[in-house]
Amino acid sequence: MRTGVLALMALLPMAAGCGQSAALTAQGATPVSAQAAKVADDDGDTGAPKEPLTPPRATIRGHVLFVHGHGGDPWRFDRMRRWLEDDGYRTYTMAFPSMEEDMDWLAWFVKGRIREIRRDHGAAEVDLVAHSMGGLISRAYVRYLQGETTTKRVITFESPHHGVPLAAIPFFPRFMISENLRRQVAPGSDFLDKLNEQDETPGNVRYTSIISKNDGYIPVKSAHLEGATNYVISGPNHTTSMWDPVVTGLVKASLAEGRP
């Protein structure tokens, strides 16, 4: 049981990979929840840092928002952010209640933060780099909240796009994760079935999924995203992927696709 507890604790930060790309097709968005709508009306004030980690350069290659996973913290992205900012990207983070809330509702936090970045920093588009459960939240934002109008790249690593096997255990300790979240990330859940229905990579968006064979919690096949560029790598585990140079290199390459 101890292994199971540690496994779901890690449900957010993981590693991914295997490469192929496919054409994307647009798909209509659907509303998420009335309760969540208030988040998008609060001018995106999520309590996240308002400024990038380092001073902006004269020429900005792009704007990138990092989305953490279950129980994650924005500071865990600091090293990857510095590497990207050295490459000319302007990066941002956000904080949200990832321990308890519904992922459909959390997608509104992404919407609010992106609106804030566009308003305060003049960003026409904001790309998403997401770890673990943050990848599911980012995909929910694009699919249900018209995210493709402001986001053209969604890059996930160690994300359980098809579920976390351990979450299927009904008696999994509730102090680790809310019952609703446990149900959502279990393979075959209503949330995942709907998110992956028909087209797993909707809209005019470039999707990338990175997974490590040494993740420890997320099976490689669960991280595979049909229609995305998928990378399978060796080395880092679910958590250390957040500062792994190979993962960062793949994130950089994915962000550079389609840019001059």
GUTILUM-836545 format. One record per atom (N, C-alpha, C): residue in three letters; y, z, x. Coordinates in steps of 0.02 Angstrom, whole numbers, plus 50000, padded with zeros to 5 digits. Atoms other than C-alpha are relative to their C-alpha. Layout:
BEGIN
ALAYZX;...
***
This chain:
BEGIN
MET499405000050041;MET500005000050000;MET500635000050043;ARG499424999949957;ARG501195003550144;ARG500204993150022;THR499855007049980;THR501034985450200;THR500364996449944;GLY499685003350057;GLY501484979750025;GLY500725002149993;VAL499314997550006;VAL503034990950022;VAL500444996750051;LEU499605003149947;LEU503654984350188;LEU500104992649987;ALA499965007250013;ALA503284966750133;ALA500574998449952;LEU499495001850048;LEU504404967049981;LEU500695002450022;MET499364998149971;MET505754976350076;MET500304994150036;ALA499765005649960;ALA505854960950183;ALA500154994049957;LEU499955005850045;LEU505994949750031;LEU500624995950010;LEU499445004449994;LEU507634943150088;LEU500054996250064;PRO499905003649937;PRO507744939050271;PRO499354997150026;MET500625002849973;MET506354926850325;MET500134993750040;ALA499895006149962;ALA506064910350418;ALA499604994349973;ALA500345005450032;ALA505534892850365;ALA499934993850042;GLY499985006349967;GLY505134874950415;GLY499464994949989;CYS500435005950002;CYS504304857550404;CYS500434994349976;GLY499485004550016;GLY505294841450397;GLY499844993649964;GLN500035006250038;GLN505444827750269;GLN500615000149955;SER499435000350045;SER506884821650163;SER499834995449943;ALA500135004350057;ALA506904813749992;ALA500644999249961;ALA499415001450040;ALA508154806249872;ALA500095005549948;LEU499854994950048;LEU509014818249754;LEU500274996849936;THR499755002750062;THR509384815149572;THR500385005449963;ALA499594995250035;ALA510704823449464;ALA499645002649938;GLN500314997050059;GLN510194835249326;GLN500525004549966;GLY499494996250036;GLY511234843649191;GLY499945007450012;ALA499994992949989;ALA511764861549210;ALA499955003649933;THR500054996150061;THR511414875149084;THR500305006850012;PRO499694993449991;PRO512304891749054;PRO499495005250021;VAL500454994949976;VAL511574907349132;VAL500005006149955;SER499974994250044;SER512164922749038;SER500715001749983;ALA499324998450022;ALA513664928548939;ALA500275005850040;GLN499784994149962;GLN513714945149032;GLN500264998050068;ALA499815001949932;ALA513834936249198;ALA500664996250002;ALA499415004349999;ALA515294925249145;ALA500615003650025;LYS499424996249978;LYS516514939249181;LYS500114999750075;VAL499945000349927;VAL516134938049367;VAL500424994150021;ALA499635006049982;ALA516814920449373;ALA500725000349977;ASP499324999350024;ASP518384926149282;ASP500405005050041;ASP499664995049960;ASP518814939149412;ASP500274997250065;ASP499735003449941;ASP519504926349535;ASP499555000650061;GLY500474999949944;GLY517944928049639;GLY500065006050045;ASP499904994349957;ASP518424945149704;ASP499365003950006;THR500654996849991;THR516734950649769;THR500025005850049;GLY499954994849951;GLY517384963049895;GLY499794997750069;ALA500215002749935;ALA516834951550037;ALA500614999050045;PRO499455001249954;PRO517874948850194;PRO500394993849980;LYS499595005550023;LYS519344937550153;LYS500114994850055;GLU499875004649945;GLU519484929550325;GLU499374998350038;PRO500575001849959;PRO518274920350439;PRO499925004850059;LEU500164995449946;LEU517464929550584;LEU500464998950060;THR499575001749943;THR518504920550717;THR500584995749976;PRO499425004050022;PRO520214911950708;PRO499804992749991;PRO500175007050013;PRO520134894350635;PRO500254995450054;ARG499795005049952;ARG520234879250748;ARG500484995149965;ALA499555005050027;ALA521484865150727;ALA499624995249955;THR500425004450040;THR520074854050664;THR499395003949976;ILE500564996450030;ILE518814861850545;ILE499484995149978;ARG500545004750018;ARG517144852950530;ARG499765001149930;GLY500234998550068;GLY516724861650368;GLY500045007549986;HIS499984993050022;HIS516724877850270;HIS499305002149979;VAL500694997850011;VAL515104887850262;VAL499995007149973;LEU500094993450028;LEU514674902650151;LEU499285002350011;PHE500664997149990;PHE513214913850201;PHE499825004549941;VAL500234996150057;VAL512194921450060;VAL499385004050021;HIS500564995849978;HIS511064936150102;HIS499505000949943;GLY500534999150050;GLY509484941250012;GLY499955007149975;HIS500124993450029;HIS508744956749933;HIS500105005550050;GLY499874994549955;GLY509444972350014;GLY500344998050064;GLY499695002449939;GLY510344961750143;GLY500725002250008;ASP499304998349985;ASP512044964150224;ASP500334994050034;PRO499655005749970;PRO513364951250273;PRO500015000250077;TRP499934999549927;TRP513464957850453;TRP499394997150037;ARG500605002749967;ARG511694951850488;ARG500084992650019;PHE499875007049984;PHE512384934150494;PHE500504999250058;ASP499455000549952;ASP513684938350628;ASP499854995450059;ARG500165004249941;ARG512774930150774;ARG499984992749981;MET500035006950021;MET512394914250679;MET500694997449983;ARG499315002050016;ARG514184913850616;ARG500394998250063;ARG499645001449938;ARG514864914650793;ARG499784993350030;TRP500265006449974;TRP513734900350847;TRP500284994149961;LEU499745005450040;LEU514314889750702;LEU500754999150010;GLU499285000549990;GLU516144893850728;GLU500174997150069;ASP499915003249935;ASP515964888850910;ASP499934992449993;ASP500095007150014;ASP515454871950837;ASP500554997149955;GLY499445002450040;GLY517044870850733;GLY499965001349926;TYR500044998450071;TYR516464877550565;TYR500385006449985;ARG499694993950023;ARG517414890450468;ARG499505003549954;THR500554996750036;THR516204903450400;THR500245006149961;TYR499834994550044;TYR516244916650265;TYR499365003549977;THR500564996350028;THR515114929950192;THR500195002849932;MET499864996850064;MET514974939150028;MET499535005949992;ALA500434994250015;ALA514284955649966;ALA499885000249925;PHE500164999750071;PHE513394957749800;PHE499425004849991;PRO500524994950013;PRO512204970349717;PRO499304997049997;SER500645003749997;SER510584962249774;SER499385004249986;MET500594995850008;MET509454977249747;MET499745000349928;GLU500184998850069;GLU509464977849558;GLU500084994149953;GLU499785004750051;GLU510244962949475;GLU499574993849992;ASP500335006350018;ASP509564947349392;ASP500284994450044;MET499765005349956;MET509654931949505;MET500434994949963;ASP499565004450038;ASP510394921349367;ASP500715002949999;TRP499344996750001;TRP511814934049357;TRP500324999850070;LEU499735000049932;LEU512004934849546;LEU500284993250020;ALA499745006749985;ALA512304916049550;ALA500754999649983;TRP499295000050017;TRP513984919749468;TRP500425003050057;PHE499644997349942;PHE514484929849623;PHE500124994450050;VAL499925005749955;VAL514204914149727;VAL500564995549974;LYS499485004250030;LYS515274904149606;LYS500705003050011;GLY499364996749992;GLY516664916949614;GLY500244999950072;ARG499814999949929;ARG516644918149804;ARG500214993050023;ILE499815006849981;ILE516694899249824;ILE500684998249972;ARG499345001350028;ARG518164898149706;ARG500555003550041;GLU499534996349959;GLU519034911349810;GLU500134996550066;ILE499925003549936;ILE518714901849973;ILE500404993649991;ARG499645006250013;ARG519344885549899;ARG500745001449986;ARG499314998250017;ARG520904894049832;ARG500395002550061;ASP499644996749945;ASP521344904149987;ASP500004996050065;HIS500075003449936;HIS520794892150125;HIS500024992349994;GLY499935007150008;GLY521014874850051;GLY499374995950012;ALA500645003449989;ALA519174870350061;ALA499834995749939;ALA500215004350055;ALA518694855249956;ALA499275001249983;GLU500714998750009;GLU516844858949982;GLU499815006150042;VAL500254994149964;VAL515904874550036;VAL499244999450002;ASP500735000449993;ASP514134872850105;ASP499705006950000;LEU500344993650005;LEU512854886650079;LEU499445000650051;VAL500564998349956;VAL511724894450211;VAL499735006649976;ALA500264994150035;ALA510564907050131;ALA499345002250029;HIS500614997049973;HIS509214918850189;HIS499595003149943;SER500474996950046;SER507684923950087;SER500204999049927;MET499835000650070;MET508124927849906;MET500674996649989;GLY499365003450005;GLY509864921349941;GLY499934992549988;GLY500135007150012;GLY509094903949940;GLY499884998549927;LEU500125000950072;LEU508514906149760;LEU500655000749961;ILE499354999050033;ILE510224912649708;ILE500444993950010;SER499595006049985;SER511074897849793;SER499774994149959;ARG500265005650040;ARG509934885449706;ARG500165001049926;ALA499824998750069;ALA510264893949538;ALA500744998349988;TYR499295001850005;TYR512134891949570;TYR500094992449992;VAL499935007250002;VAL511954873349603;VAL499734997149934;ARG500335002950058;ARG510774870049457;ARG500355001949935;TYR499774997650064;TYR511554880649320;TYR500765000649993;LEU499274998650003;LEU513394882949366;LEU500414994350029;GLN499645006049978;GLN513924865149412;GLN500185000550075;GLY499864998949929;GLY513804869749597;GLY500064993650040;GLU499985006149960;GLU513584851749653;GLU500704997150005;THR499325002549996;THR515434848749620;THR500385002850060;THR499664996849943;THR515924860349764;THR499565001050060;THR500474998849946;THR514354861449870;THR499584993850012;LYS500385006149984;LYS513524846749960;LYS499415001350045;ARG500574998249957;ARG512304856050073;ARG499775007049982;VAL500314993550011;VAL511114870250033;VAL499455000750052;ILE500474999049945;ILE510174876650186;ILE499705007049992;THR500334993650009;THR508894890350160;THR499515001350057;PHE500534998349952;PHE507784899650282;PHE499675006449978;GLU500434994550023;GLU506354911450243;GLU500115001349925;SER499894999250072;SER506644908350057;SER499354998449961;PRO500625001050039;PRO505184910249934;PRO500114995649939;HIS499835004550055;HIS505544894949828;HIS499454999749946;HIS500555000050049;HIS503844896549745;HIS499705007049993;GLY500204993150013;GLY503714915449745;GLY499735003850059;VAL500274995349951;VAL503154930549844;VAL499365002949971;PRO500644997650028;PRO501304934249817;PRO499975007549986;LEU500024992850010;LEU501534953049837;LEU500375002249937;ALA499614998150059;ALA502784953149695;ALA499594999449936;ALA500435000650059;ALA501364948749576;ALA499645006449984;ILE500334993550011;ILE500714966549594;ILE500425004049950;PRO499594996750052;PRO501314975049432;PRO500245007050019;PHE499824993149984;PHE501334992449507;PHE500385000550066;PHE499634999749937;PHE502384987749659;PHE500555005249993;PRO499524994450004;PRO503505002849699;PRO500704997849976;ARG499375002050030;ARG505075001649593;ARG500615002350039;PHE499434998149960;PHE506155010649719;PHE500174994650051;MET499895005549953;MET505994994849825;MET500374994249967;ILE499725005850034;ILE506524982149695;ILE499975001349924;SER500004998950073;SER506984982049511;SER499424996149969;GLU500555003350034;GLU505634977249388;GLU500184992849982;ASN499805006750019;ASN506634962249331;ASN499974995250060;LEU500025004249940;LEU506834955549509;LEU499284998850021;ARG500705000949981;ARG504994958649544;ARG499684994449958;ARG500285005150044;ARG504544948049394;ARG500274993150018;GLN499695006549985;GLN505764934249445;GLN499714996750063;VAL500245002949938;VAL505074932049621;VAL499244999450003;ALA500735000850002;ALA503244932949571;ALA499824992749989;PRO500205007050011;PRO502364916049584;PRO499864998549927;GLY500125001950069;GLY502354907049418;GLY500455003549949;SER499554996650046;SER503774917349344;SER500404995049959;ASP499585004350041;ASP504864910249206;ASP500614997750041;PHE499415001849960;PHE506344910649326;PHE499844994350049;LEU500185005149951;LEU505444900549461;LEU499784993549967;ASP500225006150036;ASP504644888449337;ASP500614996049978;LYS499405003450024;LYS506354884449266;LYS500404997250059;LEU499625002249942;LEU507194883449437;LEU499694993850033;ASN500365005649968;ASN505864871249500;ASN499804994549951;GLU500205004850051;GLU505674861549338;GLU500254992950014;GLN499855007149993;GLN505634842449355;GLN500264998250070;ASP499705001749935;ASP506764841449508;ASP500195006450036;GLU499864993949963;GLU506774855249638;GLU500654999750039;THR499385000949960;THR508294848049726;THR500504995649961;PRO499575004050043;PRO509494842249590;PRO500704998750029;GLY499305001449982;GLY511204834349611;GLY500074996150064;ASN499835003749938;ASN512054824749750;ASN500115005050056;VAL499984994549952;VAL511654838749871;VAL499454999150052;ARG500515000249947;ARG510744839050039;ARG499685006950005;TYR500364993749997;TYR509404852550039;TYR499585000450063;THR500424998749942;THR508544860150190;THR499655006749990;SER500374993750002;SER507184873350195;SER499655001150067;ILE500294998249935;ILE506654882050356;ILE499545006049990;ILE500464994450006;ILE505124893250366;ILE499625001050065;SER500384998449940;SER504254902050509;SER499285001749981;LYS500704998350011;LYS502364902850517;LYS499885007450014;ASN500054992949984;ASN502654920450581;ASN500435004449956;ASP499564996350045;ASP503744925850436;ASP499705006849982;GLY500344993750015;GLY502474938950386;GLY499945001649927;TYR500014998350071;TYR502844939350200;TYR500014993849954;ILE499935006050041;ILE503254921950136;ILE499524994650027;PRO500455005449978;PRO501854908850145;PRO500404993650011;VAL499665006349986;VAL502374892150218;VAL500054995749938;LYS499995004350059;LYS501894883150059;LYS500505002449947;SER499524997450049;SER503024894549956;SER500714997950018;ALA499335001949979;ALA504534889350059;ALA500134992549995;HIS499925007350004;HIS504204870750039;HIS500394998149938;LEU499565002150054;LEU505534862449932;LEU499954992449994;GLU500105007150011;GLU505104845549859;GLU500684996449997;GLY499375003749998;GLY506484832949898;GLY500485002450053;ALA499574997349947;ALA507214843350039;ALA499744997850068;THR500255000549932;THR507094842050227;THR499695006850016;ASN500364993749989;ASN505774855250266;ASN499795000650074;TYR500184998749930;TYR505504862950438;TYR499535006050003;VAL500454994449986;VAL504034873850491;VAL500035001450074;ILE499934998249930;ILE504294883250653;ILE499555005950016;SER500384994149977;SER503434896850755;SER500475004650036;GLY499614995349960;GLY504134912550830;GLY500305005849960;PRO499674994450033;PRO505344922850725;PRO499645002449938;ASN500274997550062;ASN504844933950582;ASN500544999849946;HIS499545000450057;HIS505714936350415;HIS500715002450018;THR499354997149983;THR507114946950489;THR500314996850061;THR499725002549937;THR507314940450667;THR500224992749995;SER499775006950009;SER507554922850600;SER500754999649993;MET499275000150012;MET509344927850561;MET500404999350064;TRP499655001149937;TRP509784927550745;TRP499584996050050;ASP500435004149958;ASP508464915650810;ASP500364993450018;PRO499655006149980;PRO509184900950913;PRO499714993649972;VAL500305006050029;VAL507924888350845;VAL500234999249927;VAL499775000350070;VAL508374892650665;VAL500734997949999;THR499295001849998;THR510224891750709;THR500094992750018;GLY499965007049981;GLY509954874850792;GLY499854995449941;LEU500175004150059;LEU509134868050634;LEU500545000549947;VAL499444999250046;VAL510534875150528;VAL500584995650021;LYS499465004349974;LYS511814866550640;LYS499864992749987;ALA500185007050010;ALA510884850050631;ALA500054998049927;SER499985001550071;SER510764851150442;SER500724999749975;LEU499295000150019;LEU512624854950425;LEU500344993550025;ALA499685006049970;ALA513044840050537;ALA499804993549965;GLU500225006150034;GLU512074827550430;GLU500544997349953;GLY499525003150044;GLY513244815250347;GLY500725001250019;ARG499324998849977;ARG514754821450444;ARG500164995450059;PRO499825004449943;PRO515734810350565;PRO499945003650067;
***
